[in-house]
């Protein structure tokens, strides 16, 4: 049932190959000050979700199954929340502070011009070896004692961060918006593409009152070669599509090429720099041959 505001709030989670981390994090959704009205999980396979564990959580949880691919799975969620006013997309390894849903609803209700909102990531394990659940809980607890300055919150931004981004579903439905399924598998930069589609119709904001930790779980991710190819192919595709500026794309490509080259012989244990570098080179070769396309990753190892 929707809360007193009359707003129906749904959480959507696309998942693949992360059964245990999903099982660990789902109970924390029930600890939100403002509980979501429903949680919709879209899995690539039925055994990605421990169905027996869902009953004990105490939330309205539906499980859908779709062909693997972040964009495909998120689109399947979009099509299956017909009553939702706000839909919050979460990665299956994102842990929210208890006030996150309540503060998100407050922003959407109080600011009609906001059509997309993302939170402040207190720690992001994607840039390192990952963060375990106990450490994430401690980080969130410390942040609870550091109130945000409301004077300039929320702030307008270029794009939301895909691990935690909420959308006003009226805009999505009216404009017929969807994630671009030409960005396959991990769908890198799908958040930029979807954000810039949304930005044509209202404001995208970030709030310091929405806090969470992205664990950066390494299991179930795209191979190094495929991801390296996407690091080149996806931003170029989005520039051609006009949902990413040439400046943003150039910075992304240059930064990744530089990192993969410099760290090729001294890679971090948690990053396949050799695979990413190989994927970068394959993409640049395809660019020169006029064959570059995000979908080409399907044919790579």
N, C-alpha and C positions, 0 to 999 in steps of 0.2 A: 504493500500500500504506500502511496506517495505521502510525503511529510506534510506538515501543516501549511507550508508554502504552496502546496498544490503542484510542485515540481516533481516530475518523475525522473529519478537519477539511476542510470545503469552504468555498470562497469564492464568493459569488454577486454578479454585477454586472449590473444592468439598464442598458441603454444605448439612446440614440436620437440619431442625427444627429451623433455625435462620433467618427467613424472614426479621425481622426488622433490625437486625444488618447488614445484607448483603445489604439491601436497603440504609442504612446510609453510608456504606463505599464505595460502588461501584462508586459514583460520584468522589471520591478522585483519582481514577485511571486516570481520564481525566486530572488531574492536574500535571501529570508527564511531566517533561521537554521533555523526549522522550516518546511519547505515544506508548502504545503497538499496534501492528498491529491487534490483535484480543484478545478478552477475551472469554474464554470458561468456562461456569459454568456447573457443573454436580450436579444436585439435586437428592435427594432421592424421592422427590415427586414434582409434578408440582407446588403446592401451596407454596413450599419453596422459590419461586422467585416471586417478584412483577413485572410481565411482563410489566405492564403499565408504571412503573417507568424507564424502561430501555431506552426508546426512548429519554428521556431528557438528557441522559448522554453524548451522542455524540461520542460513541465508537462502533466499530463493536463487538457486543456481541451475542454469541450463547448460547442457553440453552439446555443441554442434560438431560435425566433422566435415572437413573440406580438404580439397587437394592442397598439399603443402605449398607454402609461399606466403610470406607475411601479408602482402597486399591482397591476395586472394582470400585469406582467412579473415582479415579485417573487413573486407567488403561483405563477406558472408555474415559477419556480425552486424554491419550496418543494415543489411536487409532483414535482420531478424530482431530488431528492437523497435517495432512500429509505434509503441506507446511512450518511448523515452523522450524526454525534453533535453536532457544532458546525457551525453555518453562520454565516459572517461576511459580512454585506451591506456592500459597498463601493460608493460612487459611482464612476463611471468616471473621475473626476478627483481621486481621493483617493490620496495617496502615503504608504505606511506606512514607519515605521522598520523596520530589518531584524529586530528582536526582537519585532515586534508579534504575529505568529501564535503564537510560542513562549510569550509572556507570557499571551496570551489563553487558550491551552490550560491553562496552569498554574493560572489562576484557576478555570476550570470544574472541573478535576480536584480541586483542593484544597478548593473550597467548594461542596458539593452544593446549597446553598440558592440559589446564584446561577443565575438562568435567563436573564439578559440582561446584556450587558456592552458598554460603549462606551469609547472612548479619549479622551485629551487631545489636542485640536487645537492644535498649536503655532502655527499661523497659518491664518487662514481667508480665502481670497480672495473668498468670497461677499459679504463686507462692503465690498469695494473693487473695483478694476479687474481683479482676478485676479492669480495668482502663476504665474510661468513655472517650468518644470521645474528649471532650474539653481538658481534661488533656493530652491525647495522642498527640493532636495537639500542645499543649504548650511544651511538652517534645521534640518533633521533631524540633520545632522552636528553642529551646535552643541549640540543637545539631548542628544546621546549623552554629552556630558561633564558633564551635570547630573543625577546619579542621583536618583531619587525617594526620598522619605522613606517607608519601608515601615510606619511606626508606625500610620498610619490609612488605609492603602491596601489594597484599594479602598474607596470610599465609596458609600453608598446614595444614589440620585438619583431624581427624579420620572420622567424619561424619557431614553432613549438618543437620540443624535444620528444621524439617518438616514444620513449620509455614511459612518459606520463603526460598525456595531452587530452584535454577535454574539449568537446565540440558541441555547439548548439545545433541540435538535430533539425530544427525547423529550417535552418539555412541549408543544411545538407540535403534535405528532402526537396525543398523548393527549387534549388539550383541543380539538383541531380548530380551531386558531387560523389566521387569515388576515388579510392586509391588506384594508382596506375599499375595494372597487372603486367605491363611490359617491364617492370622492375621485379624480376623473379627472385625466388628463394628468400634470402635475408632481406631483400628489398631496400638496400642501402640508399639513403636520402629520400625515402618515401615520405618522411615527415616534412622535409622541405617542400616537396612537390605538393603534398596535400595542404600544407599551410599556405602556400602561395595561391592555390585555388581558392581557399577560404578567404584570404586577405582581400580579394576583390569585392567582398560583401560586408566587411566589418573589421573590427580590431582584433589583433592577436596580442595577447598580453602574457607577461610572466609575473608571478607574485611570490614575494618572500614569505608570505603566510602559508603557502603550499609547500610543505617540506617532505622530503623522502630520500631514500638511499637506493641507488641502483647497484645491485650486487655484482653485476658483470659476470654472471656464471658462464663458464667457457664451454660447457657441454652443449651439444645440439646446434652449434654454429656452423656457418659456411666454411668450406676449406680455404686455406690460404691463397691458393691459385685463383679460385673463383672470386674471393673477396678482393684480391689485388686487381683483377680484371674490372670488377665493379667500381673500384676507386677511380678508374679512368672513364669507363663507359657511361656510368650513370650520370655524373655531372655534365658531360658533354651532351647526352640525350636531353637532360632537363634544360640546358641552355637553348637547344634547338626547339624545344617545346615551349620555351619562354616562361617556365616556372622557376628558373634559377638565373640570377644575373651572371654575366660573364666574369665579373669581379669575384663573386663568391665561388664560382666554379674553379677559376684559376688558382685561387688561394687553396682550395681543397686539394686540387690535383698536385700543385707544387709541394704542399706540405707532406702529402703522402709519399710522393716520389722521393723526396729528400729523406724522409724518415726511413723508408724501406732500403734506400741505397746506403745511407750512413750506417745503419744497424745490421746490414747484411751479414757481416762477419762476427758481430757481437750482439746477437739478438736477445731480447728478453725471453725467458723460459716459456712464457705464456703466449708469445706471438710467433707465428710462422712467417718470419720476414723473408726467408728464401722463397716460399710459396707466393707471398704477396708481390715480391719483386718480379717473379716469373710471370704472374698475372698482369702486372703493370706493363711489362714488355710485350706480352701477347696482345694487349689492348692497343698499345701504341702502333704495333705492326698492323693490326686490323684498321686502325684509323688511317694510316698511310695508304692502305689498299682500298679504302672506302667501304669496308665491311664491318665497321664497329657498330655494335648494338648490345644493349644490356642482356638480351635473351641468349646471347652466345655462351653465357656461363653454363648453360645446361649441357653443352657438349664438352666442357672441360672436366678434368679429373676432380 
